[in-house]
Amino acid sequence: MDGTLVDTEPYWIAAEAPLVQEYGGSWTHEDALQLVGLSLDQSARILQGAGVRLSVDEIISTLTARVIAMCADKGVPFRPGALELLRDLRASDIKTGLVTMSYRHMALAIVELIGFEAFDVVVAGDEVSRPKPFPDPYLQGASALGVDIADTVAIEDSPNGLRSALASGAVTLGIPNILSLDDVGAHALWPTLAGRSAADLGALHAAHARTAESRA
């Protein structure tokens, strides 16, 4: 979700630095980048290491509330082409799932702003036993959709997200945002989703299937 569907990563970064500073610590942009794609639990522990004297749950609640407030104040910036691609997938009767490390209440708050029924299932960070980069979130998403993970395309903007998708067995598509995705191993990298369609995703999956078959 964050960074792929909506460009909320700057909101998370903007929420982290003041929180650390409230407890007398310092937080650089480079520090913030290490949290991109991590679970909220992992991020909270790193923030504790930076001096934030709150529990993991308190840190998560504080950050989530501040990001939701920024979304309400500034609006939700959808990534280029994301909504158009979702509409085309729905029109093509292709199942869709949102797999995010954000907690469910925040994921649903964003989904409600889309304006149409964009996803069949939502798998959130507080609903998985192991977070990205483990394969569990994507495997759980495929199971909820009732599909074989090999028949899916996972779209990600972070290295940890791509590693999760790759480990699950999904065909992986990287759309770089804040972090470089070079050398992570994605099956394809597109600079943007703008102008892309369900047919493009189908062609990507078919091309990977042919490549895998030729190597077998």
C-alpha positions as CSV (number, residue, x, y, z in Angstrom):
1,M,0.0,0.0,0.0
2,D,2.4,2.7,1.2
3,G,4.6,3.7,-1.7
4,T,2.9,1.5,-4.3
5,L,-0.8,2.4,-4.1
6,V,-0.4,5.6,-2.2
7,D,2.6,7.8,-1.7
8,T,2.4,8.0,2.1
9,E,6.0,7.2,2.8
10,P,6.8,10.9,3.2
11,Y,4.1,11.1,5.8
12,W,5.6,8.3,7.8
13,I,9.0,9.9,7.6
14,A,7.6,13.2,8.7
15,A,5.9,11.6,11.7
16,E,9.1,9.7,12.8
17,A,11.6,12.5,13.3
18,P,9.4,14.6,15.7
19,L,8.6,11.5,17.8
20,V,12.3,10.8,18.2
21,Q,13.1,14.4,18.9
22,E,10.4,14.5,21.6
23,Y,12.6,12.1,23.6
24,G,15.8,13.9,23.0
25,G,17.1,11.9,20.1
26,S,18.1,12.7,16.5
27,W,16.6,11.1,13.4
28,T,18.0,11.6,9.9
29,H,16.5,11.0,6.5
30,E,18.9,8.1,6.2
31,D,17.6,6.6,9.4
32,A,14.0,6.9,8.1
33,L,14.9,5.1,4.9
34,Q,15.8,1.9,6.8
35,L,12.2,1.6,7.9
36,V,10.7,1.6,4.4
37,G,9.1,-1.7,3.8
38,L,9.5,-3.0,7.4
39,S,6.7,-4.1,9.6
40,L,5.4,-1.6,12.1
41,D,6.7,-3.8,15.0
42,Q,10.2,-3.8,13.5
43,S,10.1,-0.1,12.9
44,A,8.9,0.6,16.5
45,R,11.8,-1.4,17.9
46,I,14.3,0.6,15.8
47,L,12.7,3.8,17.1
48,Q,13.0,2.5,20.7
49,G,16.7,2.1,19.9
50,A,16.8,5.7,18.8
51,G,15.5,6.7,22.3
52,V,11.7,6.7,22.1
53,R,10.6,5.6,25.5
54,L,7.3,4.1,24.6
55,S,6.1,0.6,24.2
56,V,6.0,-0.9,20.7
57,D,2.2,-0.7,20.7
58,E,2.3,3.0,21.8
59,I,4.8,3.9,19.1
60,I,2.6,2.2,16.4
61,S,-0.5,3.9,17.7
62,T,1.2,7.3,17.8
63,L,2.7,7.1,14.3
64,T,-0.5,5.7,12.7
65,A,-2.6,8.4,14.2
66,R,-0.2,11.1,13.0
67,V,-0.1,9.7,9.4
68,I,-3.9,9.3,9.3
69,A,-4.2,12.9,10.4
70,M,-1.8,14.0,7.7
71,C,-3.9,12.1,5.1
72,A,-7.0,13.9,6.4
73,D,-5.3,17.3,6.3
74,K,-3.3,17.0,3.1
75,G,-5.2,14.3,1.2
76,V,-4.1,10.8,0.1
77,P,-1.7,11.0,-2.8
78,F,-2.3,8.0,-5.0
79,R,0.7,6.8,-7.1
80,P,0.5,7.5,-10.8
81,G,-1.6,5.0,-12.7
82,A,-2.5,2.9,-9.6
83,L,-6.2,3.6,-9.5
84,E,-6.5,3.3,-13.3
85,L,-4.8,-0.1,-13.2
86,L,-7.1,-1.3,-10.4
87,R,-10.1,-0.2,-12.3
88,D,-8.9,-2.1,-15.4
89,L,-8.2,-5.2,-13.3
90,R,-11.7,-5.1,-11.8
91,A,-13.2,-4.6,-15.3
92,S,-11.2,-7.6,-16.5
93,D,-12.6,-9.7,-13.6
94,I,-9.2,-10.3,-12.2
95,K,-9.0,-11.0,-8.4
96,T,-7.0,-8.4,-6.4
97,G,-5.6,-8.3,-3.0
98,L,-3.9,-5.6,-0.9
99,V,-0.9,-7.0,1.1
100,T,0.5,-4.3,3.4
101,M,2.5,-4.0,6.6
102,S,0.3,-1.2,7.7
103,Y,-2.3,-2.2,10.4
104,R,-5.7,-3.2,9.2
105,H,-7.6,-0.1,10.5
106,M,-5.3,2.2,8.5
107,A,-5.4,0.0,5.4
108,L,-9.2,0.0,5.4
109,A,-9.2,3.8,5.9
110,I,-7.1,4.2,2.7
111,V,-9.2,1.6,0.8
112,E,-12.4,3.4,1.7
113,L,-11.0,6.5,-0.1
114,I,-10.5,4.8,-3.4
115,G,-14.2,5.3,-4.4
116,F,-14.9,1.8,-5.8
117,E,-14.5,-1.8,-4.6
118,A,-10.8,-2.2,-5.5
119,F,-9.8,-5.3,-3.6
120,D,-11.3,-8.7,-2.9
121,V,-9.1,-9.2,0.2
122,V,-6.9,-7.1,2.5
123,V,-4.0,-8.7,4.4
124,A,-2.5,-6.3,6.9
125,G,0.6,-6.2,9.1
126,D,-1.3,-7.1,12.3
127,E,-2.8,-10.2,10.7
128,V,0.4,-12.2,9.7
129,S,2.6,-14.4,11.8
130,R,5.8,-13.2,10.0
131,P,6.1,-9.9,8.2
132,K,7.8,-9.0,5.0
133,P,10.5,-10.0,3.9
134,F,9.1,-13.4,4.8
135,P,6.8,-14.9,2.2
136,D,3.9,-15.3,4.7
137,P,1.9,-12.1,3.8
138,Y,1.7,-13.0,0.1
139,L,1.0,-16.6,0.7
140,Q,-1.8,-15.6,3.0
141,G,-3.1,-13.2,0.4
142,A,-3.1,-15.9,-2.3
143,S,-4.9,-18.3,0.0
144,A,-7.6,-15.8,0.9
145,L,-8.1,-15.2,-2.8
146,G,-8.3,-18.9,-3.5
147,V,-5.5,-18.8,-6.1
148,D,-2.1,-20.4,-6.6
149,I,0.6,-18.0,-5.7
150,A,2.4,-18.9,-9.0
151,D,-0.7,-17.5,-10.8
152,T,-0.2,-14.0,-9.3
153,V,1.7,-10.8,-9.9
154,A,2.9,-8.9,-6.9
155,I,3.6,-5.2,-7.3
156,E,6.0,-3.6,-4.8
157,D,8.0,-0.5,-4.2
158,S,10.4,-1.6,-1.5
159,P,13.3,-4.1,-1.4
160,N,11.7,-5.9,1.6
161,G,8.4,-6.1,-0.2
162,L,10.0,-7.6,-3.3
163,R,11.9,-10.1,-1.2
164,S,8.6,-11.2,0.4
165,A,6.9,-11.6,-3.0
166,L,9.9,-13.4,-4.5
167,A,10.1,-15.8,-1.6
168,S,6.4,-16.6,-1.9
169,G,6.7,-17.7,-5.6
170,A,4.7,-14.8,-7.1
171,V,5.8,-13.1,-10.3
172,T,7.2,-9.8,-8.9
173,L,7.0,-6.3,-10.4
174,G,9.0,-3.5,-8.9
175,I,7.8,0.2,-9.1
176,P,10.6,2.2,-7.5
177,N,9.6,5.1,-5.3
178,I,11.9,6.2,-2.4
179,L,14.4,3.3,-2.6
180,S,16.2,1.7,-5.5
181,L,15.1,-1.8,-6.5
182,D,18.1,-2.6,-8.6
183,D,19.7,-5.9,-7.9
184,V,16.8,-7.1,-5.6
185,G,15.8,-9.7,-8.2
186,A,12.4,-8.5,-9.4
187,H,11.1,-10.2,-12.5
188,A,10.5,-6.8,-14.0
189,L,11.0,-3.1,-13.1
190,W,8.7,-0.4,-14.4
191,P,9.3,3.3,-13.7
192,T,5.6,3.8,-13.1
193,L,2.1,2.2,-13.4
194,A,0.9,5.2,-15.5
195,G,-0.5,3.9,-18.8
196,R,-0.3,0.3,-17.7
197,S,-3.3,-2.1,-18.0
198,A,-4.4,-5.6,-16.9
199,A,-3.2,-6.8,-20.3
200,D,0.4,-5.6,-19.5
201,L,0.3,-7.6,-16.2
202,G,-0.9,-10.6,-18.1
203,A,1.9,-10.3,-20.6
204,L,4.4,-10.0,-17.8
205,H,3.2,-13.1,-16.1
206,A,3.1,-15.0,-19.4
207,A,6.6,-14.0,-20.3
208,H,7.9,-15.1,-16.9
209,A,6.1,-18.5,-17.3
210,R,7.7,-19.0,-20.7
211,T,11.1,-18.2,-19.3
212,A,10.6,-20.5,-16.4
213,E,9.4,-23.3,-18.7
214,S,12.5,-22.9,-21.0
215,R,14.8,-23.3,-18.0
216,A,13.0,-26.4,-16.7
